[in-house]
């Protein structure tokens, strides 16, 4: 019997990796990659067993087409001011179409008190899924190691520097390949319904320590620059970020700086029976991005 899995946000950092790993299964799994633009997701069509579907959160017909015959949903919503509304729309569509299991990409600290903006949004979506009656699993990862590639690679290459307003706070960085591996196991395995998995790498490190590792791996000096929060916010605004996004990011960075994201959990090994990637392994695998 075929299993059809819809992955929303399929062109994002985690979504793309989930689609890639699901495509490695044999013909028993059909992967439907939900994208905002078919052109943007075109390279996903090269993966075996992957179907691309364009999704417009405001277009009922496009959502109906995306959810037709879907058994399970890997739910990723964009970092947008309306992400709670978008997620609720997708959950409603899932319920209407008889989806049996929702795996939501959430965030570590979603249930923290007092909440930060991003955490409260994720928790509101989690509660909506809980109330939907659909079986669920929540993945709450720490910050992604791949963020160094996405947001710091250019300054590492050109200046040998990582600019972040995080002080000496340690973070349980996790490789997105491990997040995806957990997600795939949850989607294809058994016994994960109703579970919440806090996902981290095997160690918590500061960004200063991360810079040292990048120096060792690349053979060039990489320095961490602790940027004042106000300056970081101004830089985000100057680069086109809306006020709400800059505020949300600074709030998150303040959590890091205070040392409130230094927890390490063994959930990755418990679910997929192997240790998660260390930051050094990540740096070695992505070395060419920083040289």
GIURQUI-V321666 format. One record per run of one state. SS is the DSSP state (H for helix, E for strand, - for the rest). FROM is the first residue (numbers start at 1). LEN is the number of residues. Records with the same first field share a line. If there is no record, write none. Layout:
# GIURQUI-V321666
SS=FROM-LEN, FROM-LEN
This chain:
# GIURQUI-V321666
-=1-2, 8-5, 23-6, 36-6, 47-3, 55-5, 68-4, 76-7, 97-4, 106-11, 133-2, 142-2, 145-2, 160-1, 165-6, 172-2, 175-1, 189-6, 200-5, 206-1, 219-4, 227-2, 239-4, 258-9, 273-6, 286-1, 290-2
E=3-5, 29-7, 50-5, 72-4, 101-5, 135-7, 144-1, 161-4, 171-1, 174-1, 195-5, 205-1, 223-4
H=13-10, 42-5, 60-8, 83-14, 117-16, 147-13, 176-13, 207-12, 229-10, 243-15, 267-6, 279-7, 287-3
